[in-house]
Amino acid sequence: MATPLKSGKQSVNLASPPRVSKIRRDPPPMVKKVEVKDPEDRDTQTVVIGVIAFAVALFIVMLGISTYSGWSPGDYNVEVNLG
C-alpha cells in the first residue's frame, strides 16, 4: 500500500492566540447625508417638465407642417388705420 504524500503546508496550531495585524488602517469614511425630496414636489416638477416638453414638441410639429405646406406669416398684410 502507498503512504499518503506530505502536504507542502505547515499545520496550524489552533490552541495558540491569533496574531494581531499591525497594519494601520484609515477610519471608514463619513457617511454622506442624502437629502430626501418630498414626493409631491418631485411629481409636480416632473409634470411641469412633461407639459412643457409636449408643448414644445407640438409647436415644432406644427411649424414643420406649415413650412412643408408653404404657409408663411409673410403671406398676410396687416393694415393699421389710426383714425
MIKE-135134 format. One record per residue: residue in one letter; x, y, z of N, C-alpha, C, O in turn; residue number from 1. Coordinates in steps of 0.2 Angstrom, whole numbers, plus 5000, padded with zeros to 4 digits. Layout:
MIVEX, A, X, Y, Z, X, Y, Z, X, Y, Z, X, Y, Z, NUM
...
END
This chain:
MIVEX, M, 5004, 4994, 5000, 5000, 5000, 5000, 5004, 5006, 5000, 5010, 5006, 5003, 1
MIVEX, A, 5002, 5012, 4997, 5006, 5018, 4996, 5004, 5022, 5003, 4999, 5022, 5005, 2
MIVEX, T, 5009, 5026, 5004, 5008, 5031, 5010, 5006, 5037, 5007, 5008, 5039, 5002, 3
MIVEX, P, 5002, 5041, 5011, 5000, 5047, 5009, 5005, 5052, 5008, 5010, 5052, 5012, 4
MIVEX, L, 5005, 5057, 5003, 5010, 5061, 5002, 5010, 5067, 5007, 5004, 5069, 5009, 5
MIVEX, K, 5016, 5070, 5008, 5016, 5075, 5013, 5013, 5082, 5010, 5015, 5083, 5004, 6
MIVEX, S, 5010, 5086, 5013, 5007, 5092, 5011, 5013, 5097, 5011, 5017, 5097, 5016, 7
MIVEX, G, 5013, 5102, 5007, 5018, 5107, 5007, 5017, 5113, 5013, 5021, 5117, 5014, 8
MIVEX, K, 5011, 5112, 5015, 5008, 5117, 5020, 5010, 5115, 5027, 5010, 5109, 5029, 9
MIVEX, Q, 5012, 5120, 5031, 5013, 5118, 5038, 5006, 5118, 5042, 5001, 5121, 5040, 10
MIVEX, S, 5006, 5114, 5047, 5000, 5114, 5051, 4999, 5120, 5055, 5004, 5123, 5057, 11
MIVEX, V, 4993, 5121, 5057, 4991, 5127, 5061, 4990, 5125, 5068, 4986, 5120, 5069, 12
MIVEX, N, 4993, 5128, 5073, 4991, 5127, 5080, 4985, 5131, 5082, 4986, 5137, 5083, 13
MIVEX, L, 4979, 5128, 5083, 4973, 5132, 5084, 4973, 5134, 5092, 4968, 5138, 5094, 14
MIVEX, A, 4977, 5131, 5096, 4977, 5132, 5103, 4980, 5139, 5105, 4979, 5142, 5110, 15
MIVEX, S, 4985, 5141, 5101, 4988, 5147, 5102, 4984, 5153, 5100, 4979, 5153, 5096, 16
MIVEX, P, 4985, 5159, 5104, 4981, 5165, 5102, 4982, 5168, 5095, 4988, 5167, 5093, 17
MIVEX, P, 4977, 5170, 5092, 4979, 5173, 5085, 4983, 5179, 5085, 4984, 5183, 5089, 18
MIVEX, R, 4987, 5180, 5079, 4992, 5185, 5079, 4987, 5191, 5077, 4982, 5191, 5073, 19
MIVEX, V, 4989, 5197, 5080, 4986, 5203, 5078, 4989, 5207, 5073, 4995, 5207, 5072, 20
MIVEX, S, 4985, 5209, 5068, 4988, 5213, 5062, 4991, 5220, 5064, 4988, 5223, 5069, 21
MIVEX, K, 4997, 5221, 5062, 5000, 5228, 5064, 4999, 5233, 5058, 5002, 5238, 5058, 22
MIVEX, I, 4995, 5232, 5053, 4994, 5236, 5048, 4989, 5242, 5050, 4983, 5240, 5053, 23
MIVEX, R, 4991, 5248, 5050, 4987, 5253, 5052, 4982, 5255, 5046, 4984, 5255, 5040, 24
MIVEX, R, 4976, 5256, 5048, 4970, 5257, 5043, 4967, 5264, 5044, 4967, 5266, 5050, 25
MIVEX, D, 4965, 5267, 5039, 4961, 5273, 5039, 4954, 5272, 5042, 4952, 5266, 5041, 26
MIVEX, P, 4952, 5277, 5046, 4945, 5275, 5048, 4940, 5275, 5042, 4941, 5278, 5037, 27
MIVEX, P, 4934, 5272, 5043, 4930, 5272, 5037, 4927, 5279, 5036, 4927, 5283, 5040, 28
MIVEX, P, 4926, 5281, 5029, 4924, 5287, 5028, 4917, 5289, 5031, 4913, 5285, 5032, 29
MIVEX, M, 4916, 5296, 5032, 4910, 5298, 5035, 4904, 5297, 5030, 4905, 5297, 5024, 30
MIVEX, V, 4898, 5295, 5032, 4893, 5293, 5028, 4889, 5300, 5026, 4888, 5304, 5031, 31
MIVEX, K, 4889, 5301, 5020, 4886, 5307, 5017, 4878, 5307, 5018, 4875, 5302, 5017, 32
MIVEX, K, 4876, 5313, 5021, 4868, 5313, 5022, 4865, 5315, 5015, 4867, 5319, 5011, 33
MIVEX, V, 4860, 5311, 5014, 4856, 5311, 5007, 4850, 5315, 5009, 4846, 5314, 5013, 34
MIVEX, E, 4849, 5321, 5005, 4843, 5325, 5006, 4837, 5322, 5003, 4838, 5320, 4997, 35
MIVEX, V, 4832, 5320, 5006, 4826, 5317, 5004, 4821, 5322, 5001, 4819, 5326, 5005, 36
MIVEX, K, 4819, 5322, 4995, 4815, 5327, 4992, 4808, 5324, 4994, 4806, 5318, 4994, 37
MIVEX, D, 4803, 5329, 4994, 4796, 5327, 4995, 4793, 5324, 4989, 4794, 5327, 4984, 38
MIVEX, P, 4790, 5319, 4989, 4787, 5316, 4983, 4783, 5320, 4979, 4782, 5320, 4973, 39
MIVEX, E, 4779, 5324, 4983, 4774, 5329, 4979, 4778, 5334, 4975, 4776, 5335, 4969, 40
MIVEX, D, 4783, 5337, 4978, 4787, 5342, 4974, 4790, 5339, 4968, 4790, 5342, 4963, 41
MIVEX, R, 4793, 5333, 4969, 4796, 5329, 4963, 4791, 5328, 4958, 4792, 5328, 4952, 42
MIVEX, D, 4785, 5325, 4960, 4780, 5324, 4955, 4777, 5330, 4951, 4776, 5330, 4945, 43
MIVEX, T, 4777, 5336, 4955, 4775, 5342, 4952, 4780, 5344, 4947, 4778, 5346, 4941, 44
MIVEX, Q, 4786, 5344, 4949, 4791, 5346, 4944, 4791, 5341, 4938, 4792, 5344, 4932, 45
MIVEX, T, 4790, 5335, 4939, 4790, 5330, 4933, 4784, 5332, 4928, 4785, 5332, 4922, 46
MIVEX, V, 4779, 5334, 4931, 4773, 5335, 4927, 4774, 5342, 4923, 4772, 5342, 4917, 47
MIVEX, V, 4777, 5347, 4926, 4778, 5353, 4923, 4783, 5352, 4917, 4782, 5355, 4912, 48
MIVEX, I, 4788, 5349, 4918, 4793, 5347, 4913, 4790, 5343, 4907, 4791, 5345, 4902, 49
MIVEX, G, 4786, 5339, 4909, 4782, 5335, 4904, 4778, 5339, 4900, 4777, 5338, 4894, 50
MIVEX, V, 4774, 5343, 4903, 4769, 5348, 4899, 4773, 5352, 4895, 4771, 5353, 4889, 51
MIVEX, I, 4778, 5355, 4897, 4782, 5360, 4893, 4785, 5356, 4887, 4785, 5359, 4882, 52
MIVEX, A, 4788, 5350, 4888, 4791, 5346, 4883, 4786, 5344, 4878, 4788, 5345, 4872, 53
MIVEX, F, 4780, 5343, 4880, 4775, 5341, 4875, 4773, 5347, 4871, 4772, 5347, 4865, 54
MIVEX, A, 4772, 5353, 4874, 4770, 5359, 4870, 4776, 5361, 4865, 4774, 5363, 4860, 55
MIVEX, V, 4782, 5360, 4867, 4787, 5362, 4863, 4787, 5357, 4857, 4788, 5359, 4851, 56
MIVEX, A, 4786, 5351, 4858, 4786, 5346, 4853, 4780, 5347, 4848, 4781, 5347, 4842, 57
MIVEX, L, 4774, 5349, 4851, 4769, 5350, 4847, 4770, 5357, 4842, 4768, 5357, 4837, 58
MIVEX, F, 4773, 5362, 4845, 4775, 5368, 4841, 4779, 5366, 4836, 4779, 5369, 4830, 59
MIVEX, I, 4784, 5362, 4837, 4789, 5360, 4832, 4786, 5356, 4826, 4787, 5357, 4820, 60
MIVEX, V, 4781, 5352, 4828, 4777, 5348, 4823, 4773, 5353, 4819, 4773, 5352, 4812, 61
MIVEX, M, 4770, 5357, 4822, 4765, 5362, 4818, 4770, 5367, 4814, 4768, 5368, 4808, 62
MIVEX, L, 4775, 5369, 4816, 4780, 5373, 4812, 4782, 5369, 4806, 4783, 5372, 4801, 63
MIVEX, G, 4784, 5363, 4807, 4786, 5359, 4801, 4781, 5358, 4796, 4782, 5358, 4790, 64
MIVEX, I, 4775, 5356, 4798, 4769, 5355, 4794, 4768, 5362, 4790, 4766, 5362, 4784, 65
MIVEX, S, 4768, 5367, 4793, 4766, 5374, 4790, 4772, 5376, 4785, 4770, 5378, 4780, 66
MIVEX, T, 4778, 5374, 4787, 4783, 5375, 4782, 4783, 5371, 4776, 4784, 5373, 4770, 67
MIVEX, Y, 4781, 5364, 4777, 4780, 5360, 4772, 4775, 5362, 4767, 4775, 5361, 4761, 68
MIVEX, S, 4769, 5364, 4769, 4764, 5366, 4765, 4765, 5373, 4762, 4760, 5374, 4758, 69
MIVEX, G, 4770, 5376, 4763, 4771, 5383, 4760, 4768, 5389, 4763, 4768, 5394, 4761, 70
MIVEX, W, 4765, 5388, 4769, 4762, 5394, 4773, 4767, 5398, 4776, 4772, 5395, 4779, 71
MIVEX, S, 4767, 5404, 4776, 4771, 5409, 4780, 4767, 5415, 4782, 4763, 5417, 4779, 72
MIVEX, P, 4769, 5417, 4788, 4766, 5423, 4790, 4767, 5429, 4786, 4763, 5434, 4786, 73
MIVEX, G, 4772, 5429, 4782, 4773, 5434, 4777, 4768, 5435, 4771, 4767, 5440, 4767, 74
MIVEX, D, 4763, 5430, 4771, 4758, 5430, 4766, 4753, 5435, 4767, 4749, 5436, 4763, 75
MIVEX, Y, 4752, 5437, 4773, 4747, 5442, 4775, 4750, 5449, 4776, 4755, 5450, 4779, 76
MIVEX, N, 4746, 5454, 4774, 4747, 5461, 4775, 4743, 5463, 4781, 4737, 5462, 4781, 77
MIVEX, V, 4746, 5467, 4785, 4742, 5470, 4791, 4741, 5477, 4790, 4747, 5481, 4789, 78
MIVEX, E, 4735, 5480, 4790, 4735, 5487, 4789, 4732, 5490, 4795, 4727, 5488, 4798, 79
MIVEX, V, 4735, 5495, 4798, 4733, 5499, 4804, 4730, 5506, 4802, 4734, 5510, 4799, 80
MIVEX, N, 4724, 5507, 4803, 4721, 5513, 4802, 4720, 5517, 4809, 4717, 5515, 4814, 81
MIVEX, L, 4723, 5523, 4809, 4723, 5526, 4816, 4719, 5533, 4815, 4721, 5538, 4817, 82
MIVEX, G, 4713, 5532, 4813, 4709, 5537, 4814, 4704, 5538, 4809, 4700, 5543, 4809, 83
END
